[in-house]
Amino acid sequence: MNAELRMTVPVARVLAALVADPAGDHYGMALMQASELPSGTLYPILARLTEAGWLDKRWEEVDPSEAGRPARAYYRLTPAALPVARQRLAELHEQTRQASTHSVTKEATA
């Protein structure tokens, strides 16, 4: 697993959605809703996370003609990625909290 993944706001949103239910199987539309990201942003992130070893991807076993829709790809954080994702999200939260506190303190003294 590549732990040096660049943590952008969209990546953090996707990871937060996955961490919220780490045992769940997540598919694109549900992740788009949870992360509030469009498909053009979400799917490249999912591809990068999968390539970096953060996600397992599996295809739903369904007959598309019977289901009336295409088979879904399901994503889940790997066991190794879960603690790293939680740590990286906590670090990001702390950084934004500190930046926010610093900004408020700076404004109060101005």
Secondary structure by P-SEA (a helix, b strand, c coil): ccccccccaaaaaaaaaaaacccccccaaaaaaaacccccccaaaaaaaaaaccbbbbbbbcccccccccbbbbbbbcccaaaaaaaaaaaaaaaaaaaaaaaaaaaaac
